[in-house]
Amino acid sequence: MENYQELTLKQQSFFRSGKTKDLTFRMEMLTKLKDLVSSHEQDIIDALKADLNKPEAEAKRAEAGLVLGEINFMMENLSSWAARKEAKTPASHAGAVSFIVPEPYGSALIIAPWNYPFQLAVNPLVGAIAAGNCAVLKPSELTPHTSRLLAKMINENFPEEYLHVVEGEVETSTALLKEKFDYIFFTGSTGVGRIVAEAAAKHLTPVTLELGGKSPVIVSEDADLDEAAARIVRGKFANAGQTCVAPDYILAHRNVKDQLIAKLKEAVTETYGENISENPDFPHVVSERHFDRLQKFLGNGKLVLGGYSDKAQLFIEPAILDGITWEDPVMQDEIFGPILPVLVFDELPEAIESIVKRPKPLALYLFSDDEAVQDEVLNTISFGGGAINDTISHMTSHYLPFGGVGDSGMGAYHGQASFDTFTHFKSMLKRPAK
């Protein structure tokens, strides 16, 4: 097993040299990373195809494309974000000046998940580099082709005392978490997030946890059902539902529920074809364990669409479940697969109450043009972020911090929020000597 203590000591020593704090160095490293992503785009696409059967267009857009966009946005704004900021000084401190100095934490540990194994590994890394940190990156062992590619790209082009990828199983992550890093960034399940937080607490290490949860879609009586169905299908079944902000379930007003289900069926066929099992670009479930877990849910409620599965191919057809109650197994934990349960409500307060008495979700989506309905949902439900009359698109904006709350996580990133996450803001007051 690799000596992780030696690796962390090397990174701490390199960080103390001050080289990573230099703005020119940071820009050079971001440029180098951008060039590597661009030149390895086909390799990235091939690795994602091998690991998840991810289609080329989705791999380009949601993996390599989002990373390149993040690097470009970071480079355009880095000089202003990294600059010392003047602050007001109270009258009681006459003669003094106040300012805030952004400084990197030091060495960051980034633990990435398997569902978007390139983007969710490299996007946090972009923030760590821009803020002036060293970093150790641990990709998911469940997507081995992408993991090996990340190790090749980083370890062959950057010194290990600055950036290094460590591959391995769960034991590797456990060993890394025993070391003292200056910051930990974890993306994954709520259960593992608790383990990471506990390990970080032993060293009083600050941590960002990007977790998940059961993200609801509320479809109001006034919703445009054609648009709602198309946008729900796009958000739910992309990456075979293996997206942390995917709609987990629908709460539909009773008066429109049946019509919505009919529209959802049409949208699935329009998007993926009549026989999805013959669609070579529909992504696969990541592992047999996840396949077995998901397949059990297909017996819940009434299966009104899909449900065909092939374990040999790790394939599960997009499925819609009607007649679901909160007591059904499919409603106990995040689904993280191509299965969409539909529940009903009669009045909005009933739908809100059913959400707020459960763990806070990472995302929430509302389909309604009624501003009173929009305000009531926004003002009464706590969730990480979301969209009105759309799904998942909020997480692709460089201008919107992305993160959870409560059981769905803590901290945020994307755009300036990524820089801020990996930065300590040092507050200073300066008086004249005499």
C-alpha positions in Angstrom: 0.0 0.0 0.0 1.2 3.5 -0.8 2.6 5.6 2.0 0.0 8.3 2.3 1.7 10.0 5.2 4.7 10.5 3.0 2.5 11.9 0.2 0.7 14.3 2.5 4.0 15.5 4.1 5.4 16.1 0.6 2.4 18.2 -0.3 2.5 20.2 2.9 6.2 20.9 2.3 5.5 22.0 -1.3 2.7 24.2 -0.2 4.9 25.9 2.4 7.3 26.9 -0.4 4.7 29.4 -1.4 4.8 28.4 -5.1 1.1 27.5 -5.3 0.0 30.9 -4.0 1.6 32.7 -7.0 -1.2 33.8 -9.3 0.8 33.2 -12.4 1.5 29.6 -11.3 -2.2 29.0 -10.7 -3.1 30.3 -14.1 -0.4 28.1 -15.7 -1.7 25.0 -13.9 -5.3 25.7 -14.9 -4.2 26.2 -18.5 -2.3 22.9 -18.4 -5.3 21.1 -17.0 -7.5 22.6 -19.7 -5.1 21.5 -22.4 -5.1 18.0 -20.9 -8.9 17.7 -20.8 -9.1 19.0 -24.4 -6.5 16.7 -25.8 -7.9 13.7 -23.9 -11.6 14.3 -24.8 -11.9 11.1 -26.8 -10.2 9.1 -24.1 -12.7 10.6 -21.6 -15.6 9.6 -23.8 -14.3 6.1 -24.3 -13.7 5.6 -20.6 -17.2 6.7 -19.7 -18.6 4.5 -22.4 -16.7 1.5 -20.9 -17.7 2.3 -17.3 -21.4 3.4 -17.7 -22.3 3.0 -21.4 -22.6 6.8 -21.3 -23.4 8.2 -24.8 -20.9 10.4 -26.5 -23.1 13.5 -26.5 -23.8 13.3 -22.8 -20.1 12.6 -22.0 -19.1 15.7 -24.0 -21.7 17.9 -22.5 -22.1 16.8 -18.9 -18.5 15.7 -18.2 -15.7 17.2 -20.3 -17.7 20.2 -21.4 -18.7 21.3 -17.9 -15.1 20.9 -16.7 -13.8 23.0 -19.6 -16.5 25.6 -18.9 -15.5 25.7 -15.2 -11.8 26.2 -16.0 -12.5 29.0 -18.4 -14.8 30.8 -16.0 -12.2 30.4 -13.2 -9.4 31.8 -15.3 -11.5 34.8 -16.4 -12.2 35.8 -12.8 -9.3 34.5 -10.7 -7.3 37.7 -10.5 -10.2 39.6 -9.0 -11.3 36.8 -6.6 -7.7 36.3 -5.4 -7.0 40.0 -4.8 -6.8 41.5 -1.3 -10.2 43.2 -0.5 -10.5 46.5 1.4 -13.0 46.5 4.2 -14.6 49.3 6.3 -13.1 50.2 9.6 -15.3 51.3 12.5 -14.9 54.9 13.9 -13.7 53.4 17.2 -10.5 52.3 15.4 -9.7 55.7 13.9 -6.4 55.7 11.9 -6.5 51.9 11.2 -7.3 50.2 7.9 -9.0 46.9 7.4 -8.7 44.3 4.6 -9.3 40.7 3.9 -6.7 38.4 2.5 -7.8 35.3 0.5 -5.4 32.4 1.3 -5.5 28.7 0.3 -5.9 26.1 3.0 -3.0 23.9 2.0 -3.4 20.3 0.9 -6.9 19.2 0.0 -8.3 15.7 -0.3 -11.0 15.3 -3.0 -13.0 12.0 -2.9 -15.1 11.6 -6.1 -18.2 9.5 -6.9 -18.9 7.1 -9.8 -22.0 8.6 -11.4 -20.2 11.5 -13.2 -16.7 10.1 -12.5 -14.8 12.7 -14.5 -16.7 15.9 -14.0 -17.3 15.4 -10.2 -13.6 14.6 -9.7 -12.1 17.4 -11.8 -14.5 20.3 -11.1 -13.6 20.4 -7.4 -10.0 20.1 -8.4 -10.3 23.2 -10.5 -11.5 25.1 -7.5 -8.6 23.7 -5.3 -6.0 24.7 -8.0 -7.5 28.2 -8.5 -7.5 28.9 -4.7 -3.8 27.9 -4.6 -3.9 24.5 -2.9 -2.2 21.2 -3.4 -4.5 18.2 -3.8 -4.9 14.5 -3.6 -7.7 13.1 -5.7 -9.4 9.7 -5.0 -11.6 8.6 -7.9 -14.3 5.9 -7.5 -13.2 2.3 -7.9 -16.6 1.5 -9.4 -15.6 3.3 -12.6 -12.1 1.8 -13.2 -11.6 3.1 -16.8 -12.2 6.7 -15.8 -10.2 6.2 -12.6 -7.1 4.9 -14.6 -7.5 7.8 -17.1 -7.5 10.4 -14.3 -4.4 8.9 -12.7 -2.6 8.9 -16.1 -3.6 12.5 -16.9 -2.7 13.9 -13.5 0.2 11.8 -12.3 2.1 11.9 -15.6 1.8 15.7 -15.9 2.0 17.1 -12.4 4.5 16.5 -9.6 3.0 14.4 -6.8 3.9 17.0 -4.2 1.4 19.3 -6.0 -1.3 17.1 -7.5 -1.7 13.3 -7.2 -4.4 10.7 -8.0 -4.6 7.7 -5.7 -6.6 4.8 -7.0 -8.0 2.0 -4.9 -11.0 0.4 -3.1 -12.8 1.6 0.0 -9.8 0.7 2.1 -7.8 3.4 0.2 -10.3 6.1 1.1 -10.2 4.9 4.7 -6.4 5.1 4.8 -6.4 8.6 3.2 -9.0 9.9 5.7 -6.6 8.9 8.6 -4.1 11.5 7.3 -4.3 15.2 8.3 -5.3 17.2 5.3 -6.1 20.9 5.4 -9.5 20.5 3.6 -11.7 17.5 2.5 -14.2 17.6 -0.3 -16.4 14.6 -0.6 -19.2 13.8 -3.1 -21.2 10.7 -2.5 -24.0 9.1 -0.4 -25.3 10.5 2.9 -24.2 7.4 4.7 -20.5 7.6 3.6 -20.7 11.4 4.1 -21.2 10.8 7.8 -18.1 8.6 7.9 -16.1 11.3 6.1 -17.4 14.0 8.5 -16.4 11.8 11.5 -12.9 11.3 10.2 -12.5 15.0 9.4 -13.6 15.9 12.9 -10.7 14.0 14.5 -8.3 16.5 12.9 -10.7 19.4 13.0 -10.5 19.5 9.2 -13.0 21.7 7.4 -15.1 19.7 5.0 -17.6 20.1 2.1 -20.1 17.3 1.7 -21.9 17.0 -1.6 -24.5 14.3 -0.8 -27.9 13.4 -2.2 -31.4 12.5 -1.0 -34.9 12.2 -2.4 -35.4 15.2 -4.6 -39.1 15.8 -5.2 -40.9 17.2 -8.2 -44.2 19.1 -7.4 -46.5 19.3 -10.3 -49.2 21.8 -9.6 -52.7 21.8 -11.1 -51.9 24.7 -13.3 -48.7 23.2 -14.8 -48.0 23.0 -18.5 -48.0 19.2 -18.6 -46.3 18.8 -22.0 -43.3 20.8 -20.9 -43.3 19.3 -17.4 -43.3 15.8 -18.8 -40.5 16.5 -21.2 -38.3 18.3 -18.7 -38.9 15.7 -15.9 -38.0 12.8 -18.3 -34.8 14.6 -19.4 -33.7 15.2 -15.8 -34.8 11.9 -14.4 -33.5 9.4 -17.0 -30.2 11.1 -18.0 -27.4 8.8 -17.0 -30.1 6.2 -16.2 -31.2 8.2 -13.2 -27.8 8.1 -11.6 -27.6 11.8 -11.0 -27.6 13.3 -7.5 -30.0 16.0 -8.5 -32.3 13.8 -10.6 -36.0 14.0 -9.7 -36.5 11.1 -7.3 -40.3 11.1 -7.2 -43.2 13.2 -8.4 -45.9 14.7 -6.2 -48.7 15.4 -8.7 -52.0 17.2 -8.0 -54.8 14.6 -8.2 -56.6 16.4 -10.9 -53.6 16.2 -13.3 -51.9 13.0 -12.2 -53.3 10.6 -14.8 -52.8 13.1 -17.6 -49.2 13.7 -16.5 -48.4 10.0 -16.5 -49.7 9.8 -20.1 -47.5 12.7 -21.1 -44.5 11.1 -19.3 -45.0 7.9 -21.3 -45.0 9.9 -24.5 -41.9 11.9 -23.5 -39.9 8.7 -22.7 -40.8 7.2 -26.1 -40.0 10.4 -27.9 -36.6 10.7 -26.1 -35.4 7.1 -26.1 -37.4 5.3 -28.8 -40.0 2.5 -28.7 -37.6 -0.3 -27.7 -35.1 1.2 -25.2 -33.3 -2.1 -24.7 -32.1 -1.8 -28.3 -30.9 1.8 -27.8 -27.1 1.4 -27.7 -26.7 4.8 -25.9 -28.9 4.3 -22.9 -26.6 4.2 -19.9 -26.2 1.1 -17.7 -26.5 0.7 -13.9 -23.0 0.9 -12.4 -22.8 -2.5 -10.7 -24.6 -5.7 -9.9 -25.2 -4.6 -6.3 -27.0 -1.4 -7.5 -28.9 -3.4 -10.2 -30.2 -5.8 -7.6 -31.2 -3.0 -5.3 -33.1 -1.2 -8.0 -34.8 -4.2 -9.5 -36.6 -4.9 -6.1 -38.3 -1.5 -6.5 -40.0 -2.5 -9.7 -42.6 -4.5 -7.7 -43.8 -1.5 -5.7 -47.1 0.0 -6.6 -48.4 -0.4 -10.2 -45.8 -0.5 -13.0 -47.3 1.7 -15.7 -44.3 2.1 -18.0 -41.1 0.1 -18.6 -39.5 -2.2 -16.1 -37.7 -4.6 -18.5 -34.2 -5.4 -17.1 -31.2 -7.4 -18.2 -28.7 -8.2 -15.4 -26.0 -9.4 -17.8 -26.0 -5.9 -19.4 -26.8 -4.1 -16.2 -29.7 -2.5 -18.1 -33.0 -1.3 -16.5 -35.5 0.3 -18.8 -37.0 3.6 -17.6 -39.9 2.8 -15.4 -42.8 4.7 -13.9 -44.6 3.5 -10.8 -48.2 4.6 -10.0 -50.2 3.9 -6.8 -47.1 4.6 -4.6 -47.4 5.4 -0.9 -44.7 6.8 1.5 -44.5 3.3 3.1 -43.3 1.6 -0.1 -39.6 0.5 -0.1 -38.9 2.7 -3.1 -39.7 5.8 -1.0 -37.4 5.0 1.9 -34.1 6.0 0.3 -32.7 7.8 -2.7 -33.5 5.7 -5.8 -30.5 6.7 -7.9 -31.7 4.8 -11.0 -34.2 4.9 -13.8 -37.3 4.4 -11.7 -39.8 7.2 -11.2 -42.6 6.8 -8.5 -45.7 9.1 -8.7 -47.6 10.1 -5.6 -50.7 12.4 -5.4 -51.8 15.4 -3.4 -55.0 17.3 -3.1 -53.8 20.6 -1.6 -50.4 22.2 -1.7 -49.9 22.3 2.1 -50.3 18.5 2.1 -47.5 18.1 -0.4 -45.3 20.5 1.5 -45.9 18.8 4.8 -44.9 15.4 3.3 -41.6 16.9 2.2 -40.6 19.0 5.2 -41.1 16.1 7.7 -38.5 14.1 5.9 -34.7 14.8 5.4 -33.9 17.9 3.5 -33.4 17.1 -0.2 -30.5 18.2 -2.4 -32.9 19.5 -5.1 -36.5 20.4 -5.5 -38.4 21.1 -8.7 -41.8 22.9 -9.0 -43.9 23.0 -12.1 -46.3 26.0 -11.8 -46.7 29.5 -13.1 -48.6 30.6 -10.1 -46.4 33.0 -8.2 -48.3 32.4 -4.9 -47.6 28.7 -5.3 -43.9 29.4 -6.1 -43.5 31.6 -3.1 -45.2 29.2 -0.7 -42.9 26.3 -1.8 -39.7 28.5 -1.6 -40.6 30.0 1.7 -41.6 26.8 3.5 -39.3 24.0 2.2 -35.6 23.8 2.9 -33.5 22.2 0.1 -30.2 22.6 -1.5 -31.3 24.3 -4.8 -33.5 23.6 -7.7 -35.6 25.0 -10.5 -39.1 26.2 -11.3 -40.6 24.7 -14.5 -37.3 22.8 -15.2 -35.1 20.1 -13.7 -31.4 19.7 -13.0 -30.3 22.8 -15.1 -29.5 24.9 -12.1 -26.4 22.8 -11.4 -24.8 23.7 -14.7 -24.6 27.4 -14.1 -21.3 29.0 -13.0 -23.2 31.7 -11.3 -25.2 29.5 -8.9 -23.5 27.9 -5.9 -24.3 24.2 -5.9 -24.7 22.3 -2.6 -27.0 20.7 -0.1 -28.4 21.4 3.3 -29.0 19.0 6.3 -28.8 15.4 5.2 -28.1 16.4 1.6 -24.8 18.0 2.4 -22.9 21.1 3.6 -20.9 23.7 1.7 -21.2 24.6 -2.0 -19.1 24.9 -5.2 -19.2 25.9 -8.9 -17.8 29.2 -10.2 -16.8 31.6 -7.4 -18.3 29.3 -4.8 -15.5 26.7 -5.8 -12.8 29.3 -5.2 -14.4 30.4 -1.9 -14.8 26.8 -0.7 -11.1 26.1 -1.0 -10.1 29.5 0.4 -9.7 30.9 4.0 -10.5 34.6 4.1 -8.0 36.1 6.6 -9.4 39.3 8.2 -6.8 41.9 9.0 -6.7 45.3 10.8 -3.6 47.4 10.5 -2.7 50.4 12.7 0.1 52.8 12.3 3.1 52.0 14.5 2.8 55.5 16.1 
